[in-house]
């Protein structure tokens, strides 16, 4: 099972964390299932940007990004080239490292 390493975030995960999730699971689902209450205002339906994460390692192993996600990411706070909506970033067999941005569109 792949491991998701979450870098420290003062609100969601102050000490950082590592969680395991089966392939085919979204990063957001994996975090929520493991008690990391990442904001997800649209209930994982790819309609907002509140679950935005920056993938620091393992970006290319995630499921391909579709056009809707690409368009929504343009509105995300702290956008980087390896940004993903965690509700749409589907795990494969490879471990990933993610950083939760300091703010979301609801907190900016």
N, CA, C and O of each residue as an XYZ file, in Angstrom:
432
protein
N       0.838     -1.179      0.000
C       0.000      0.000      0.000
C       0.884      1.244      0.000
O       1.853      1.316      0.757
N       0.556      2.226     -0.848
C       1.363      3.445     -0.859
C       1.203      4.259      0.429
O       0.168      4.214      1.094
N       2.247      4.992      0.752
C       2.271      5.866      1.921
C       2.165      7.308      1.438
O       2.828      7.705      0.480
N       1.328      8.078      2.110
C       1.247      9.514      1.853
C       1.929     10.203      3.026
O       1.494     10.076      4.170
N       2.986     10.922      2.737
C       3.659     11.713      3.762
C       3.098     13.125      3.672
O       3.127     13.743      2.608
N       2.584     13.636      4.795
C       2.025     14.977      4.832
C       3.006     15.851      5.604
O       3.326     15.574      6.760
N       3.479     16.906      4.953
C       4.403     17.817      5.608
C       3.654     18.618      6.668
O       2.443     18.805      6.552
N       4.350     19.093      7.697
C       3.676     19.820      8.773
C       2.860     21.015      8.278
O       3.292     21.761      7.399
N       1.680     21.174      8.857
C       0.784     22.302      8.597
C       0.233     22.721      9.953
O      -0.252     21.871     10.700
N       0.293     24.008     10.291
C      -0.078     24.421     11.645
C      -1.503     24.062     12.069
O      -1.745     23.849     13.257
N      -2.431     23.992     11.149
C      -3.823     23.716     11.503
C      -4.197     22.240     11.360
O      -4.753     21.648     12.285
N      -3.898     21.656     10.225
C      -4.378     20.313      9.920
C      -3.508     19.196     10.479
O      -4.002     18.115     10.800
N      -2.217     19.460     10.594
C      -1.291     18.372     10.904
C       0.025     19.000     11.399
O       1.023     18.976     10.678
N       0.038     19.560     12.615
C       1.187     20.341     13.090
C       2.526     19.610     13.068
O       3.563     20.237     12.853
N       2.521     18.321     13.283
C       3.780     17.560     13.315
C       4.040     16.787     12.038
O       4.996     16.014     11.968
N       3.204     16.980     11.025
C       3.304     16.149      9.846
C       2.723     14.779     10.162
O       2.375     14.489     11.307
N       2.620     13.946      9.146
C       2.055     12.607      9.364
C       2.383     11.718      8.170
O       2.795     12.190      7.110
N       2.191     10.442      8.372
C       2.265      9.461      7.293
C       1.046      8.559      7.422
O       0.736      8.054      8.501
N       0.363      8.367      6.298
C      -0.803      7.486      6.282
C      -0.679      6.534      5.097
O      -0.042      6.850      4.092
N      -1.292      5.376      5.232
C      -1.329      4.394      4.147
C      -2.738      4.351      3.583
O      -3.720      4.517      4.307
N      -2.820      4.128      2.287
C      -4.122      4.003      1.631
C      -3.974      3.091      0.422
O      -2.912      3.059     -0.200
N      -5.014      2.355      0.083
C      -4.924      1.464     -1.074
C      -4.874      2.253     -2.389
O      -5.433      3.346     -2.482
N      -4.211      1.701     -3.389
C      -4.247      2.320     -4.713
C      -5.698      2.514     -5.149
O      -6.564      1.696     -4.838
N      -5.950      3.599     -5.868
C      -7.303      3.905     -6.317
C      -8.033      4.843     -5.373
O      -9.147      5.276     -5.667
N      -7.414      5.165     -4.238
C      -7.984      6.090     -3.265
C      -7.492      7.495     -3.570
O      -6.341      7.673     -3.969
N      -8.348      8.496     -3.389
C      -7.881      9.870     -3.569
C      -7.084     10.288     -2.339
O      -7.290      9.762     -1.245
N      -6.183     11.227     -2.526
C      -5.404     11.741     -1.400
C      -6.332     12.308     -0.335
O      -6.110     12.081      0.854
N      -7.360     13.036     -0.735
C      -8.289     13.629      0.222
C      -8.987     12.554      1.047
O      -9.063     12.666      2.271
N      -9.491     11.523      0.397
C     -10.150     10.428      1.123
C      -9.199      9.789      2.129
O      -9.588      9.494      3.259
N      -7.964      9.579      1.720
C      -6.982      8.944      2.593
C      -6.711      9.807      3.824
O      -6.640      9.290      4.939
N      -6.561     11.111      3.628
C      -6.322     11.991      4.763
C      -7.520     12.003      5.703
O      -7.361     11.870      6.916
N      -8.710     12.160      5.150
C      -9.916     12.189      5.977
C     -10.107     10.879      6.732
O     -10.478     10.889      7.906
N      -9.859      9.758      6.071
C     -10.004      8.442      6.709
C      -9.029      8.241      7.868
O      -9.235      7.389      8.733
N      -7.956      9.047      7.866
C      -6.936      8.913      8.901
C      -6.925     10.092      9.872
O      -5.922     10.339     10.541
N      -8.028     10.812      9.947
C      -8.184     11.850     10.956
C      -7.555     13.186     10.637
O      -7.480     14.050     11.511
N      -7.102     13.384      9.411
C      -6.565     14.687      9.014
C      -7.692     15.409      8.295
O      -7.998     15.106      7.141
N      -8.300     16.355      8.973
C      -9.539     16.997      8.519
C      -9.292     18.106      7.497
O      -9.599     19.273      7.739
N      -8.738     17.723      6.368
C      -8.501     18.650      5.267
C      -9.825     19.248      4.801
O     -10.822     18.541      4.656
N      -9.821     20.553      4.570
C     -11.040     21.198      4.096
C     -11.444     20.608      2.742
O     -10.594     20.330      1.897
N     -12.740     20.422      2.552
C     -13.270     19.855      1.300
C     -14.720     20.330      1.152
O     -15.664     19.559      1.325
N     -14.868     21.604      0.831
C     -16.174     22.269      0.856
C     -17.186     21.673     -0.114
O     -18.387     21.747      0.145
N     -16.747     21.093     -1.207
C     -17.688     20.565     -2.205
C     -17.936     19.066     -2.027
O     -18.521     18.419     -2.895
N     -17.485     18.522     -0.893
C     -17.684     17.091     -0.604
C     -17.081     16.177     -1.676
O     -17.689     15.183     -2.071
N     -15.885     16.525     -2.135
C     -15.079     15.707     -3.057
C     -15.661     15.605     -4.464
O     -15.443     14.607     -5.152
N     -16.393     16.620     -4.895
C     -17.036     16.560     -6.211
C     -16.318     17.370     -7.288
O     -16.858     17.550     -8.380
N     -15.126     17.855     -7.006
C     -14.337     18.642     -7.970
C     -15.083     19.904     -8.389
O     -15.183     20.218     -9.574
N     -15.609     20.624     -7.389
C     -16.341     21.852     -7.667
C     -15.748     23.068     -6.955
O     -16.272     24.174     -7.084
N     -14.655     22.872     -6.203
C     -14.021     23.994     -5.515
C     -12.516     23.728     -5.477
O     -12.030     22.819     -6.150
N     -11.790     24.503     -4.707
C     -10.341     24.289     -4.607
C      -9.884     24.156     -3.164
O      -8.689     24.262     -2.891
N     -10.792     23.929     -2.244
C     -10.410     23.930     -0.834
C      -9.527     22.749     -0.436
O      -8.853     22.821      0.592
N      -9.508     21.681     -1.203
C      -8.664     20.520     -0.871
C      -7.339     20.531     -1.634
O      -6.672     19.502     -1.742
N      -6.965     21.682     -2.156
C      -5.721     21.841     -2.916
C      -4.509     21.417     -2.086
O      -4.371     21.805     -0.926
N      -3.642     20.622     -2.691
C      -2.360     20.254     -2.097
C      -1.271     20.431     -3.146
O      -1.539     20.451     -4.347
N      -0.035     20.559     -2.665
C       1.120     20.586     -3.549
C       1.842     19.254     -3.362
O       2.229     18.897     -2.249
N       2.014     18.539     -4.444
C       2.657     17.227     -4.390
C       4.163     17.444     -4.532
O       4.647     17.846     -5.589
N       4.887     17.173     -3.462
C       6.334     17.393     -3.433
C       7.108     16.189     -3.976
O       8.196     16.357     -4.527
N       6.570     14.996     -3.832
C       7.190     13.787     -4.393
C       6.091     12.858     -4.864
O       5.061     12.715     -4.205
N       6.313     12.225     -6.006
C       5.365     11.251     -6.528
C       4.282     11.828     -7.430
O       3.297     11.149     -7.721
N       4.447     13.058     -7.872
C       3.428     13.729     -8.696
C       3.055     12.903     -9.930
O       1.874     12.734    -10.232
N       4.054     12.396    -10.635
C       3.782     11.684    -11.889
C       3.129     10.317    -11.695
O       2.653      9.715    -12.657
N       3.105      9.828    -10.462
C       2.475      8.533    -10.210
C       0.966      8.645    -10.029
O       0.261      7.638    -10.088
N       0.466      9.853     -9.810
C      -0.964     10.046     -9.565
C      -1.761      9.938    -10.854
O      -1.225     10.134    -11.945
N      -3.045      9.623    -10.721
C      -3.921      9.573    -11.882
C      -3.879     10.888    -12.644
O      -3.625     11.948    -12.072
N      -4.125     10.802    -13.914
C      -4.038     11.970    -14.791
C      -5.072     13.031    -14.415
O      -6.190     12.716    -14.007
N      -4.671     14.290    -14.561
C      -5.536     15.420    -14.272
C      -6.450     15.682    -15.469
O      -5.998     15.699    -16.614
N      -7.743     15.887    -15.192
C      -8.645     16.212    -16.297
C      -8.797     17.731    -16.430
O      -8.299     18.493    -15.602
N      -9.483     18.146    -17.470
C      -9.621     19.571    -17.791
C     -10.366     20.350    -16.703
O     -10.035     21.507    -16.440
N     -11.353     19.740    -16.076
C     -12.107     20.426    -15.021
C     -11.186     20.747    -13.843
O     -11.210     21.857    -13.313
N     -10.384     19.774    -13.444
C      -9.442     20.014    -12.342
C      -8.440     21.096    -12.721
O      -8.155     21.985    -11.918
N      -7.908     21.031    -13.927
C      -6.953     22.053    -14.379
C      -7.566     23.446    -14.300
O      -6.919     24.379    -13.826
N      -8.799     23.595    -14.756
C      -9.477     24.895    -14.735
C      -9.692     25.387    -13.309
O      -9.483     26.565    -13.020
N     -10.107     24.496    -12.421
C     -10.336     24.887    -11.033
C      -9.040     25.288    -10.330
O      -9.027     26.230     -9.538
N      -7.968     24.587    -10.615
C      -6.698     24.897     -9.966
C      -6.245     26.321    -10.217
O      -5.521     26.891     -9.401
N      -6.658     26.904    -11.328
C      -6.297     28.296    -11.607
C      -6.784     29.242    -10.515
O      -6.262     30.348    -10.377
N      -7.784     28.817     -9.736
C      -8.338     29.653     -8.667
C      -7.761     29.327     -7.287
O      -8.105     29.980     -6.302
N      -6.900     28.338     -7.214
C      -6.364     27.902     -5.921
C      -5.317     28.873     -5.394
O      -4.526     29.427     -6.158
N      -5.322     29.073     -4.075
C      -4.317     29.905     -3.429
C      -3.005     29.134     -3.376
O      -2.991     27.957     -3.018
N      -1.893     29.798     -3.733
C      -0.584     29.164     -3.637
C      -0.305     28.132     -4.710
O       0.431     27.173     -4.478
N      -0.886     28.320     -5.880
C      -0.738     27.369     -6.986
C       0.734     27.182     -7.361
O       1.487     28.150     -7.460
N       1.130     25.927     -7.566
C       2.475     25.569     -8.010
C       2.359     24.559     -9.150
O       1.284     23.996     -9.358
N       3.440     24.317     -9.892
C       3.368     23.374    -11.012
C       2.933     21.964    -10.613
O       2.390     21.232    -11.440
N       3.163     21.575     -9.363
C       2.769     20.233     -8.919
C       1.534     20.277     -8.016
O       1.352     19.398     -7.174
N       0.696     21.283     -8.187
C      -0.552     21.380     -7.433
C      -1.575     20.390     -7.973
O      -1.635     20.120     -9.173
N      -2.375     19.860     -7.060
C      -3.502     18.993     -7.416
C      -4.650     19.263     -6.452
O      -4.442     19.725     -5.330
N      -5.857     18.969     -6.903
C      -6.987     18.910     -5.992
C      -6.934     17.518     -5.392
O      -7.001     16.525     -6.116
N      -6.815     17.439     -4.088
C      -6.589     16.127     -3.472
C      -7.778     15.189     -3.654
O      -7.623     13.972     -3.555
N      -8.964     15.740     -3.918
C     -10.127     14.871     -4.155
C     -10.051     14.186     -5.518
O     -10.768     13.217     -5.768
N      -9.190     14.686     -6.393
C      -9.056     14.140     -7.739
C      -7.728     13.424     -7.969
O      -7.553     12.747     -8.982
N      -6.796     13.571     -7.035
C      -5.467     12.960     -7.158
C      -5.549     11.525     -6.639
O      -5.598     11.292     -5.431
N      -5.563     10.577     -7.558
C      -5.765      9.165     -7.222
C      -4.420      8.459     -7.103
O      -3.570      8.547     -7.990
N      -4.249      7.761     -5.991
C      -3.000      7.050     -5.719
C      -2.815      5.842     -6.627
O      -3.772      5.162     -6.998
N      -1.555      5.596     -6.974
C      -1.196      4.345     -7.640
C      -0.425      3.521     -6.609
O      -0.804      3.498     -5.438
N       0.630      2.858     -7.013
C       1.422      2.031     -6.088
C       2.540      2.819     -5.417
O       3.139      2.331     -4.459
N       2.836      4.025     -5.898
C       4.000      4.779     -5.429
C       3.649      5.679     -4.241
O       2.546      6.219     -4.164
N       4.602      5.831     -3.320
C       4.449      6.756     -2.200
C       4.449      8.189     -2.724
O       5.051      8.488     -3.756
N       3.765      9.067     -1.996
C       3.743     10.489     -2.351
C       3.976     11.328     -1.100
O       3.698     10.901      0.021
N       4.491     12.524     -1.321
C       4.655     13.516     -0.256
C       3.862     14.736     -0.668
O       4.009     15.233     -1.784
N       3.009     15.227      0.244
C       2.187     16.399     -0.063
C       2.370     17.476      0.992
O       2.682     17.211      2.153
N       2.163     18.700      0.535
C       2.151     19.854      1.411
C       0.787     20.512      1.281
O       0.317     20.764      0.172
N       0.161     20.785      2.399
C      -1.116     21.496      2.395
C      -0.787     22.979      2.448
O      -0.125     23.425      3.386
N      -1.236     23.761      1.455
C      -0.925     25.195      1.477
C      -1.421     25.865      2.752
O      -2.354     25.391      3.400
N      -0.786     26.962      3.094
C      -1.132     27.678      4.317
C      -2.586     28.122      4.325
O      -3.241     28.106      5.367
N      -3.086     28.515      3.171
C      -4.474     29.012      3.071
C      -5.214     28.259      1.982
O      -4.608     27.672      1.086
N      -6.527     28.287      2.075
C      -7.385     27.844      0.969
C      -8.144     29.072      0.492
O      -8.027     30.149      1.076
N      -8.903     28.909     -0.546
C      -9.688     30.025     -1.065
C     -10.670     30.541      0.001
O     -11.036     31.716     -0.028
N     -11.100     29.691      0.933
C     -12.003     30.098      2.004
C     -11.274     30.792      3.157
O     -11.910     31.503      3.936
N      -9.964     30.605      3.285
C      -9.220     31.202      4.383
C      -8.341     32.371      3.943
O      -7.772     33.060      4.790
N      -8.221     32.602      2.658
C      -7.316     33.662      2.165
C      -7.890     35.037      2.431
O      -7.269     36.042      2.085
